[in-house]
Amino acid sequence: MDLDAFVVVNSGDWDELERLVARRRLTGAEADRLVQLYQRTATHLSTVRSAAPDPALVARLSTVVARARTRLTGAHEPVWRDVVRFWLVSFPAALYRVRWWTAGVTVAFLVVAFAAGAWVVGSPEVQASLGSDAEIRRLVDVDFESYYSQAPASSFAAQVWTNNAWVAAQAIAFGITGVFVVFVVWQNAFNVGLVGGLMWANDRGDLFFGLILPHGLLELTAVFVASGTGLALFWAWAAPGPRTRSAALAEEGRALVTVAVGLVAVLAVSGVVEAFVTPSPLPTWGRIGVGVVVLALFLAYAGVLGRRAARAGETGDLRAELAGDAATVTG
């Protein structure tokens, strides 16, 4: 192949393609011409590579073909934009979406926990059934407090984070059953109530709340969110409304993944508080104050950003162009 003649014959098309790629806006005719020149130039590039691989010409044609391809197919957003969108839009929207489920789980947990605690405080027989006097005394005087300082803070934080993330993941993953979430919430609430009741009955209620509130406010809220999200998934299956059951499950399931990923970070924060603040020498009011501030920041984050995202039509689901279309059904 005569390379010089090839360049002379086709360089006009290449120059025109470069001009079209550089324009900010194209008319319909220009867009059609861009597609035509892109296909033609891609063929020229293949021909040059196979017949006369001149490095300079290959580099020029590769560049213009790549730019044209990007213009035609659209450039991908940088990863950092997806990350920013997740934390400022998707995750808050998903939290806001399940806010009433979360509130319901919170109320149910508190009712069960305080009822169990009152049952233990008001019944010496129940206290006796939970252990011997020596075992209960060891729990309220030693074990409950030493639990938060028996391991190095960094490893304890990792352990707590892993355990809480596992509990939250179970509540989300098995939420579609409905029953499992109820069992997890009831079991955790009942256990908290039993321990709290024993501590209170032995005049150690101040120690109980002083140790559980700094981290527990955020930690339990994250578990409530996970449980509420699981119940929302169950309800989407049980009562899909004007959607097919598969479409409802798909929509709630995608939002569920958003919550699951976001709660990993939330539980990491609560784990750090539990490891470094709960056993710290700060006064009780100071430690509880840290827990209140951390919870308030999370609620403000979910409420303010979540409401703003919801008003913009966000639900925590994928963007419309990625989620696909849903068929509306009746009945």
NORRA-V657727 format. One record per run of one state. SS is the DSSP state (~ for helix, > for strand, _ for the rest). FROM is the first residue (numbers start at 1). LEN is the number of residues. If there is no record, write none. Layout:
ss:SS from:FROM len:LEN
ss:SS from:FROM len:LEN
//
This chain:
ss:_ from:1 len:2
ss:~ from:3 len:20
ss:_ from:23 len:5
ss:~ from:28 len:24
ss:_ from:52 len:3
ss:~ from:55 len:19
ss:_ from:74 len:5
ss:~ from:79 len:19
ss:_ from:98 len:1
ss:~ from:99 len:23
ss:_ from:122 len:2
ss:~ from:124 len:6
ss:_ from:130 len:3
ss:~ from:133 len:14
ss:_ from:147 len:6
ss:~ from:153 len:21
ss:_ from:174 len:1
ss:~ from:175 len:3
ss:_ from:178 len:1
ss:~ from:179 len:23
ss:_ from:202 len:3
ss:~ from:205 len:34
ss:_ from:239 len:4
ss:> from:243 len:1
ss:_ from:244 len:1
ss:~ from:245 len:32
ss:_ from:277 len:7
ss:~ from:284 len:28
ss:_ from:312 len:8
ss:~ from:320 len:4
ss:_ from:324 len:4
ss:> from:328 len:1
ss:_ from:329 len:3
//
